[in-house]
Amino acid sequence: MAASVYNINKGINKPIEFKGLKAQYIAYLAIGLIGLLILFAVLYIIGVNMFICLGLTAILGTSLFLFVYRMSDKYGQYGLLKKMASRSIPDFIKCTSRISFTKLRK
């Protein structure tokens, strides 16, 4: 049986990429998978039927993979951070006096 070898780094000063996932999306996927594992364990301990646990975990896992890969393709390495930062930019600046504009000439 041959050991699997995965290439993670693409080179110097390039983002980490693993199977098409870029940068922080690898961590998002890992955290989501750990959450699914905990969800499965809790449902199994509560006494939910095994097939319902497996089906729910499989559906949520598939949707997690699709969602994270779609975000990685759409936003790239820094795009999601830029999108979250753009939410804090105001739509307009309200100025009630002309003093700020008259001081620009000086």
C-alpha angles and dihedrals in degrees: 000000000000122000118242118241120202123195110217107165119059097192146294116327093003124116121261110262126186121180091334096314115121131211115309095012089078088062092045090054092047092050090048092051091050088050090052091050091052091046091052092049093049093048091048093049091048088057104253114157113274094234092052090050092050094045094048092046092048093050093046091044092051092048090048092054092047093047095048094045091048091051091047092052095043101044105023124199101327102010097096091051090049091050092051090047092050090061090068093056110100120240092227140355116234115214117184099182137047094224094096091053096045091053091058092075095058 
